[in-house]
């Protein structure tokens, strides 16, 4: 097992096989549930089942980061599955392009930074050290299930648009433009961060989008799902409540992901000044910085 986990190639293959099996399981569960309940609940149960499967392998392999690609793979698989056999109207095409670009970017970034199965996201390791015997529960609920439910909520508006015919309008284009902006922000932020990590000449990255923002990548993630939500609700206003997924995603970053990342950065000397001179999200000049 240790030999497999230390091999990058074997680790990639292992994760890929886990996700193929999880996808097959999810599709199977959906079709089993479909005759007995509405599609949102069938999809939710299928999504939860695939997450539980992934969780079990994260326990077997002793690495919660087995779940990391799920965030980007889940919406791609779901949306592609619901698009099959349907007329490719402009709203559907734009949603598929937006989510496809987002998923490709996020998955590529994961693959680029993936070492092997001996490496785990620092946040999970920190939670393991802090929670002790409670960690299995935190692992299942906090690391696996909560993100799955939030991304499910973010994806449901796009699925709804796949299932219902609607004419495009200005909101469709605005939502798509917001998605493109989000993906572009994330791509640029990723490239700049990778370059910084190769050198690390300063304690904090202070170039490009990161010059004025501590988390431009998170801004992109937040904007992405508001773009999807706006695109759908503009043509199907009766489902305005589906924007709750984008709202939950925003709250997750504002009250969990960003504070956690800032606390880790706070260990470095000069963080107080760095925080005072930068925005949390907006990559715009800060009036405090000289």
C-alpha positions as CSV (number, residue, x, y, z in Angstrom):
1,X,0.0,0.0,0.0
2,X,2.8,2.5,0.9
3,X,4.6,1.8,-2.3
4,X,1.4,2.5,-4.3
5,X,0.8,5.7,-2.3
6,X,4.3,7.0,-3.0
7,X,4.1,6.5,-6.7
8,X,2.6,9.5,-8.5
9,X,1.5,7.5,-11.5
10,X,-0.1,4.8,-9.4
11,X,-1.8,7.4,-7.2
12,X,-3.3,9.1,-10.3
13,X,-4.6,5.7,-11.6
14,X,-6.0,4.9,-8.2
15,X,-7.9,8.2,-7.9
16,X,-9.1,7.9,-11.5
17,X,-10.5,4.4,-10.9
18,X,-12.2,5.5,-7.7
19,X,-13.9,8.3,-9.6
20,X,-15.0,6.1,-12.4
21,X,-16.5,3.7,-10.0
22,X,-18.1,6.5,-8.0
23,X,-19.6,7.9,-11.2
24,X,-21.0,4.5,-12.2
25,X,-22.5,4.1,-8.7
26,X,-24.0,7.5,-8.8
27,X,-25.6,6.9,-12.2
28,X,-27.0,3.6,-11.1
29,X,-28.5,5.1,-7.9
30,X,-30.1,7.8,-9.9
31,X,-31.9,5.4,-12.2
32,X,-32.9,3.2,-9.3
33,X,-34.4,6.2,-7.5
34,X,-35.9,8.0,-10.5
35,X,-39.1,6.1,-10.9
36,X,-40.0,6.7,-7.2
37,X,-39.2,10.3,-6.6
38,X,-38.6,13.7,-8.2
39,X,-35.3,14.3,-10.1
40,X,-33.8,16.7,-7.5
41,X,-34.1,14.1,-4.8
42,X,-33.0,11.3,-7.0
43,X,-29.9,13.3,-8.0
44,X,-29.2,14.3,-4.4
45,X,-29.3,10.6,-3.3
46,X,-27.0,9.6,-6.2
47,X,-24.6,12.4,-5.4
48,X,-24.5,11.5,-1.7
49,X,-24.0,7.8,-2.6
50,X,-21.0,8.7,-4.8
51,X,-19.6,10.8,-2.0
52,X,-19.9,8.1,0.6
53,X,-18.1,5.7,-1.9
54,X,-15.3,8.3,-2.3
55,X,-15.2,8.8,1.5
56,X,-14.7,5.1,2.1
57,X,-11.7,5.0,-0.1
58,X,-10.3,8.1,1.6
59,X,-10.5,6.2,4.8
60,X,-8.9,3.0,3.3
61,X,-6.1,5.1,1.8
62,X,-5.8,7.2,4.9
63,X,-6.0,10.4,2.9
64,X,-9.0,12.8,2.8
65,X,-7.5,14.5,-0.3
66,X,-8.9,11.6,-2.3
67,X,-12.0,13.8,-2.3
68,X,-10.4,16.9,-3.7
69,X,-11.2,16.3,-7.4
70,X,-14.9,15.7,-6.5
71,X,-15.5,19.4,-6.3
72,X,-14.7,19.8,-10.0
73,X,-15.8,16.4,-11.4
74,X,-19.3,16.4,-9.8
75,X,-20.8,19.3,-11.8
76,X,-19.3,18.2,-15.1
77,X,-20.6,14.7,-14.9
78,X,-24.1,15.8,-13.7
79,X,-24.5,18.5,-16.3
80,X,-23.2,16.4,-19.2
81,X,-25.5,13.5,-18.2
82,X,-28.6,15.7,-18.2
83,X,-27.7,17.4,-21.5
84,X,-27.6,14.1,-23.4
85,X,-30.4,13.9,-26.0
86,X,-31.6,17.4,-25.5
87,X,-31.8,20.2,-28.0
88,X,-28.7,22.4,-27.7
89,X,-30.4,25.8,-27.2
90,X,-28.2,28.8,-26.5
91,X,-28.8,28.8,-22.7
92,X,-27.8,25.1,-22.5
93,X,-24.8,25.5,-24.7
94,X,-23.5,28.5,-22.7
95,X,-24.0,26.6,-19.4
96,X,-22.1,23.6,-20.7
97,X,-19.3,25.8,-21.9
98,X,-19.1,27.7,-18.7
99,X,-19.2,24.7,-16.4
100,X,-16.9,22.8,-18.8
101,X,-14.2,25.5,-18.7
102,X,-14.5,25.9,-14.9
103,X,-14.2,22.1,-14.3
104,X,-11.3,21.8,-16.8
105,X,-9.4,24.6,-15.0
106,X,-10.0,23.3,-11.6
107,X,-9.2,19.7,-12.4
108,X,-6.1,20.7,-14.3
109,X,-4.9,22.8,-11.3
110,X,-5.5,19.8,-9.0
111,X,-3.6,17.5,-11.3
112,X,-0.7,20.0,-11.5
113,X,-0.4,20.3,-7.7
114,X,-1.1,16.6,-7.0
115,X,2.0,14.8,-5.7
116,X,0.9,11.4,-4.6
117,X,-1.4,9.7,-2.1
118,X,1.1,10.4,0.8
119,X,0.3,14.1,0.5
120,X,-2.9,15.5,2.1
121,X,-4.3,19.0,2.0
122,X,-2.9,21.0,5.0
123,X,-6.5,21.8,6.1
124,X,-7.4,18.2,6.6
125,X,-4.2,17.5,8.5
126,X,-4.8,20.4,10.7
127,X,-8.4,19.3,11.5
128,X,-7.1,15.8,12.2
129,X,-4.6,17.2,14.7
130,X,-7.2,19.4,16.4
131,X,-10.2,17.1,16.4
132,X,-8.4,13.8,17.5
133,X,-11.0,11.1,18.0
134,X,-13.8,13.2,16.4
135,X,-11.9,13.5,13.1
136,X,-13.7,10.6,11.4
137,X,-17.0,12.5,11.9
138,X,-15.4,15.8,10.8
139,X,-13.9,14.0,7.8
140,X,-17.3,12.6,6.7
141,X,-19.5,15.6,7.4
142,X,-17.2,18.6,7.0
143,X,-14.7,17.5,4.4
144,X,-16.9,15.3,2.3
145,X,-20.6,15.8,2.7
146,X,-20.9,19.6,3.2
147,X,-19.0,20.5,0.1
148,X,-20.9,17.9,-1.9
149,X,-24.2,19.4,-0.8
150,X,-23.1,22.9,-1.5
151,X,-21.8,22.1,-5.0
152,X,-25.0,20.1,-5.6
153,X,-27.0,23.3,-4.7
154,X,-24.8,25.3,-7.1
155,X,-25.3,22.8,-9.9
156,X,-29.1,22.3,-9.6
157,X,-30.0,25.6,-11.4
158,X,-28.0,24.5,-14.5
159,X,-29.6,21.0,-14.3
160,X,-33.0,22.7,-14.2
161,X,-32.1,24.7,-17.3
162,X,-31.2,21.5,-19.1
163,X,-34.6,20.0,-18.3
164,X,-36.7,23.1,-19.3
165,X,-36.8,24.9,-22.6
166,X,-36.4,28.6,-22.3
167,X,-35.4,31.4,-24.7
168,X,-32.2,33.3,-24.0
169,X,-32.1,36.9,-22.9
170,X,-29.6,39.6,-21.7
171,X,-29.4,37.9,-18.4
172,X,-28.2,34.7,-20.1
173,X,-25.3,36.5,-21.7
174,X,-24.5,38.5,-18.5
175,X,-24.4,35.3,-16.4
176,X,-22.2,33.6,-19.0
177,X,-19.9,36.7,-19.1
178,X,-19.6,36.5,-15.3
179,X,-18.7,32.8,-15.5
180,X,-16.0,33.6,-18.1
181,X,-14.6,36.4,-15.8
182,X,-14.6,34.0,-12.9
183,X,-12.7,31.3,-14.8
184,X,-10.2,33.8,-16.1
185,X,-9.6,35.2,-12.6
186,X,-8.9,31.7,-11.4
187,X,-6.6,30.7,-14.2
188,X,-4.5,33.9,-13.9
189,X,-4.5,33.5,-10.1
190,X,-3.3,29.9,-10.4
191,X,-0.5,30.7,-12.8
192,X,0.7,33.6,-10.6
193,X,0.6,31.5,-7.5
194,X,2.5,28.6,-9.1
195,X,5.2,31.0,-10.2
196,X,5.5,32.5,-6.7
197,X,5.8,29.1,-5.1
198,X,8.8,28.2,-7.3
199,X,10.7,31.2,-5.8
200,X,9.0,32.4,-2.6
201,X,11.2,35.5,-2.4
202,X,8.7,37.2,0.0
203,X,6.5,35.8,2.8
204,X,3.4,36.8,0.9
205,X,2.6,36.9,-2.8
206,X,2.2,40.6,-3.8
207,X,2.1,40.5,-7.6
208,X,-0.6,40.4,-10.2
209,X,-4.1,39.7,-8.9
210,X,-2.6,38.9,-5.5
211,X,-1.1,42.4,-5.2
212,X,-4.3,43.8,-3.7
213,X,-6.3,40.7,-2.9
214,X,-5.5,37.8,-0.5
215,X,-7.9,35.4,-2.2
216,X,-8.6,36.2,-5.9
217,X,-9.0,32.5,-6.6
218,X,-11.8,32.3,-4.1
219,X,-13.4,35.4,-5.7
220,X,-13.5,33.5,-9.0
221,X,-15.1,30.5,-7.3
222,X,-17.8,32.7,-5.8
223,X,-18.5,34.6,-9.0
224,X,-18.7,31.4,-11.1
225,X,-21.8,30.1,-9.3
226,X,-23.5,33.4,-9.2
227,X,-23.0,33.6,-12.9
228,X,-24.6,30.2,-13.4
229,X,-27.5,31.2,-11.1
230,X,-28.1,34.5,-12.8
231,X,-28.0,32.9,-16.2
232,X,-30.7,30.4,-15.2
233,X,-32.9,32.6,-13.1
234,X,-33.0,35.3,-15.8
235,X,-34.8,32.9,-18.1
236,X,-36.7,30.9,-15.5
237,X,-37.5,33.4,-12.8
238,X,-39.9,31.1,-11.0
239,X,-36.9,29.2,-9.6
240,X,-35.3,32.2,-8.1
241,X,-34.9,30.2,-4.8
242,X,-32.2,28.1,-6.6
243,X,-29.8,31.0,-6.1
244,X,-29.5,29.6,-2.5
245,X,-26.7,27.3,-3.8
246,X,-24.6,30.2,-4.9
247,X,-25.4,32.0,-1.6
248,X,-24.3,28.9,0.4
249,X,-21.1,28.7,-1.6
250,X,-20.4,32.3,-0.9
251,X,-21.0,31.8,2.9
252,X,-18.7,28.8,2.9
253,X,-15.8,30.8,1.6
254,X,-16.5,33.9,3.7
255,X,-16.9,32.1,7.0
256,X,-14.9,28.9,6.6
257,X,-12.3,28.7,3.8
258,X,-11.0,32.3,4.0
259,X,-10.7,32.6,7.8
260,X,-9.0,29.2,7.8
261,X,-6.5,30.3,5.2
262,X,-5.9,33.7,6.9
263,X,-5.3,32.0,10.3
264,X,-2.6,29.9,8.7
265,X,-1.0,32.9,7.0
266,X,-1.2,34.8,10.3
267,X,1.7,32.6,11.6
268,X,4.1,34.6,9.3
269,X,5.7,37.8,10.4
270,X,4.1,40.8,8.8
271,X,0.7,39.3,8.3
272,X,-1.1,42.1,10.2
273,X,0.3,44.8,7.7
274,X,-0.3,42.5,4.8
275,X,-4.0,42.0,5.8
276,X,-4.4,45.7,6.5
277,X,-3.1,46.6,3.0
278,X,-5.2,44.2,1.0
279,X,-8.8,43.3,0.3
280,X,-10.1,39.9,1.3
281,X,-11.3,39.3,-2.3
282,X,-11.3,42.3,-4.6
283,X,-8.1,42.6,-6.7
284,X,-8.3,46.4,-6.7
285,X,-5.9,49.0,-5.2
286,X,-6.4,49.3,-1.5
287,X,-6.4,52.9,-0.1
288,X,-4.4,51.9,3.0
289,X,-1.4,50.6,1.0
290,X,1.2,53.3,0.2
